[in-house]
Amino acid sequence: MHITFFAAAIMLDRAEIDRFTNAILTGEGGPIDAVFRANGNNPPLLRWAPDVDDLPKPQLKFLLEHWNALRGEAALPPRKAIDPVALKPALGFIMLLDAVDDGWDYVYRLYGSEIAPHVVRDYTGMRTSELVMAGHDYITHFYIACYRAVRQRRAPLYTENTPPPSVAVKVWHRLLLPFADAAGEPNHFMVGNVPGPWRSTSTPPA
């Protein structure tokens, strides 16, 4: 059974997002771990600036190598360097996002075709705050906090998180890669998002 999603933005708890962001930046995961455990969920794994060998999925390895090649000696590659044709080895597992509301929310410009079936719908054109998972707003806050932390640190971030029990996938493997806008600010993201195995009691959707 899949969790029910609603096409309406949640009322974001900015205080919780801020706590999560600081925890991600400092590596002190206590505030995040406590909320996940209180909701019956395993704490997420977070790793800053991973090496290619640290990544468990070939799509994510490819994206990190591609991102490094695009940036060269620069801190960040420019958004205009993204070429869909060059991303073929990972197509379907990519999300492209733009920061809005001063980084308190993010618009999906592309929501991968291999991701959408796992979350029931295609969120292209919608916001992260519209990833409404009934009773699990903390996961939406966690995702936004990850983007905010990457904006501040300007470095790749790898995460693994367990979705709510009613989601059929056991874990999401995510690689967040920042891209610079015309002014050099990290307001664009390419995210590799690869689902892990299905839960034993679930079957993939047709």
C-alpha positions as CSV (number, residue, x, y, z in Angstrom):
1,M,0.0,0.0,0.0
2,H,1.2,3.5,-0.8
3,I,0.9,6.5,1.4
4,T,-1.7,9.0,0.3
5,F,-0.4,12.2,-1.3
6,F,-2.3,15.5,-1.6
7,A,-1.7,18.2,-4.1
8,A,-1.7,21.0,-1.6
9,A,1.3,22.6,0.2
10,I,1.7,22.0,3.9
11,M,2.1,24.7,6.5
12,L,5.9,24.5,6.8
13,D,7.4,24.5,10.3
14,R,10.3,26.8,9.7
15,A,11.6,26.3,13.2
16,E,11.9,22.6,12.7
17,I,13.5,23.1,9.2
18,D,16.0,25.5,10.8
19,R,16.9,22.9,13.5
20,F,17.3,20.2,10.9
21,T,19.4,22.5,8.6
22,N,21.8,23.3,11.5
23,A,22.0,19.6,12.4
24,I,22.9,18.7,8.8
25,L,25.5,21.5,8.6
26,T,27.2,20.6,11.9
27,G,26.9,16.9,11.7
28,E,25.1,16.8,15.0
29,G,22.2,14.6,14.0
30,G,20.5,14.5,17.3
31,P,17.6,16.8,16.5
32,I,16.8,14.9,13.3
33,D,17.3,11.5,14.8
34,A,15.0,12.3,17.7
35,V,12.1,13.4,15.4
36,F,12.5,10.4,13.1
37,R,12.5,7.9,16.0
38,A,9.5,9.7,17.6
39,N,7.7,8.9,14.4
40,G,8.7,5.3,14.4
41,N,11.3,5.8,11.6
42,N,15.0,5.1,11.4
43,P,17.3,8.1,11.5
44,P,18.6,9.1,8.0
45,L,22.2,8.7,6.9
46,L,24.0,11.9,5.7
47,R,27.4,12.2,4.1
48,W,29.0,15.4,2.9
49,A,31.1,15.5,-0.2
50,P,31.1,11.8,-0.9
51,D,33.7,10.1,-3.1
52,V,32.4,8.1,-6.0
53,D,33.3,4.9,-4.2
54,D,31.0,5.9,-1.3
55,L,27.9,5.8,-3.5
56,P,26.0,2.6,-3.7
57,K,24.1,3.2,-7.0
58,P,25.7,3.5,-10.5
59,Q,23.4,6.3,-11.4
60,L,24.7,8.4,-8.5
61,K,28.3,7.5,-9.2
62,F,27.8,8.8,-12.8
63,L,26.1,12.0,-11.6
64,L,28.9,12.9,-9.2
65,E,31.5,12.3,-11.8
66,H,29.5,14.3,-14.3
67,W,29.1,17.2,-11.8
68,N,32.8,17.3,-11.1
69,A,33.6,17.3,-14.8
70,L,31.2,20.2,-15.4
71,R,32.6,22.4,-12.6
72,G,36.3,21.8,-13.5
73,E,38.3,24.1,-11.2
74,A,35.2,26.1,-10.1
75,A,33.4,25.6,-6.9
76,L,30.1,24.9,-8.7
77,P,29.1,24.2,-12.3
78,P,26.6,26.7,-13.9
79,R,23.0,25.7,-14.3
80,K,23.3,26.4,-18.1
81,A,25.8,23.5,-18.3
82,I,23.1,20.9,-17.7
83,D,22.6,18.9,-20.9
84,P,19.8,16.3,-20.8
85,V,21.5,14.3,-23.6
86,A,24.7,13.9,-21.5
87,L,22.7,12.6,-18.5
88,K,21.4,9.5,-20.3
89,P,23.0,7.0,-17.9
90,A,20.9,8.4,-15.0
91,L,17.8,9.6,-16.8
92,G,14.6,8.7,-15.0
93,F,16.3,9.0,-11.6
94,I,17.0,12.8,-11.8
95,M,15.2,15.7,-10.2
96,L,16.0,19.3,-11.2
97,L,14.9,21.9,-8.6
98,D,15.1,25.7,-8.3
99,A,15.1,27.5,-4.9
100,V,12.2,29.8,-4.3
101,D,11.0,31.9,-1.3
102,D,14.6,32.6,-0.3
103,G,15.4,28.9,0.0
104,W,12.4,28.0,2.1
105,D,10.9,26.0,-0.7
106,Y,11.9,24.3,-4.0
107,V,10.2,23.9,-7.4
108,Y,10.6,20.6,-9.3
109,R,11.5,21.5,-12.9
110,L,11.9,17.8,-13.6
111,Y,10.7,14.8,-11.6
112,G,12.3,11.6,-12.9
113,S,10.1,9.1,-14.7
114,E,11.6,6.3,-12.6
115,I,10.9,8.1,-9.4
116,A,7.3,9.1,-9.9
117,P,5.8,5.6,-9.8
118,H,7.2,5.0,-6.3
119,V,5.4,8.1,-5.0
120,V,2.2,7.7,-7.0
121,R,2.5,11.0,-9.0
122,D,4.7,13.2,-11.1
123,Y,5.6,16.4,-9.1
124,T,7.1,18.3,-12.1
125,G,6.1,22.0,-11.7
126,M,5.2,21.5,-8.1
127,R,7.0,22.4,-4.8
128,T,8.7,20.3,-2.2
129,S,6.1,21.7,0.3
130,E,3.5,19.8,-1.8
131,L,5.1,16.5,-1.0
132,V,2.4,16.1,1.6
133,M,2.6,12.7,3.3
134,A,-0.3,12.5,5.8
135,G,1.1,12.6,9.3
136,H,4.8,12.7,8.1
137,D,5.5,16.4,7.6
138,Y,8.8,15.9,9.2
139,I,10.1,14.1,6.1
140,T,9.2,17.1,4.0
141,H,11.0,19.4,6.5
142,F,14.0,17.1,6.3
143,Y,14.1,17.3,2.5
144,I,13.9,21.1,2.5
145,A,16.6,21.3,5.3
146,C,18.9,19.2,3.1
147,Y,18.5,21.7,0.2
148,R,19.0,24.6,2.5
149,A,22.2,23.1,4.0
150,V,23.6,22.4,0.5
151,R,22.9,26.0,-0.5
152,Q,24.9,27.2,2.5
153,R,27.8,24.7,2.2
154,R,27.9,24.6,-1.6
155,A,28.9,21.0,-1.6
156,P,27.3,17.7,-2.6
157,L,25.4,15.8,0.0
158,Y,24.5,12.1,0.0
159,T,21.5,10.9,2.1
160,E,19.6,7.7,2.8
161,N,16.3,7.9,4.4
162,T,13.5,5.4,5.1
163,P,10.1,6.6,4.0
164,P,6.9,6.1,6.1
165,P,5.9,2.4,6.6
166,S,3.1,2.7,4.0
167,V,5.5,3.5,1.2
168,A,6.6,0.3,-0.6
169,V,10.2,1.3,-0.9
170,K,12.6,0.5,2.0
171,V,15.0,3.4,1.4
172,W,15.7,6.4,-0.9
173,H,19.4,6.9,-2.0
174,R,19.7,10.6,-2.8
175,L,22.6,12.7,-4.1
176,L,22.1,16.5,-3.9
177,L,24.3,18.5,-6.3
178,P,24.3,22.3,-6.3
179,F,24.5,24.4,-9.5
180,A,25.1,28.1,-9.7
181,D,22.7,30.7,-11.2
182,A,23.9,33.6,-13.4
183,A,25.1,35.4,-10.3
184,G,27.0,32.5,-9.0
185,E,24.6,31.6,-6.2
186,P,23.6,27.9,-5.6
187,N,20.0,28.2,-6.4
188,H,19.6,25.2,-8.6
189,F,19.9,21.5,-7.8
190,M,20.3,18.3,-9.6
191,V,19.3,15.4,-7.4
192,G,19.9,11.8,-8.1
193,N,17.1,9.8,-6.4
194,V,17.3,6.1,-6.6
195,P,14.8,3.8,-4.8
196,G,16.1,0.9,-2.8
197,P,14.4,-2.5,-2.6
198,W,10.7,-3.0,-2.2
199,R,9.5,-3.9,1.3
200,S,8.8,-7.6,1.6
201,T,5.1,-7.1,2.1
202,S,4.7,-4.9,-1.0
203,T,4.8,-5.3,-4.7
204,P,5.7,-2.8,-7.4
205,P,2.8,-0.9,-9.0
206,A,1.8,-2.1,-12.5
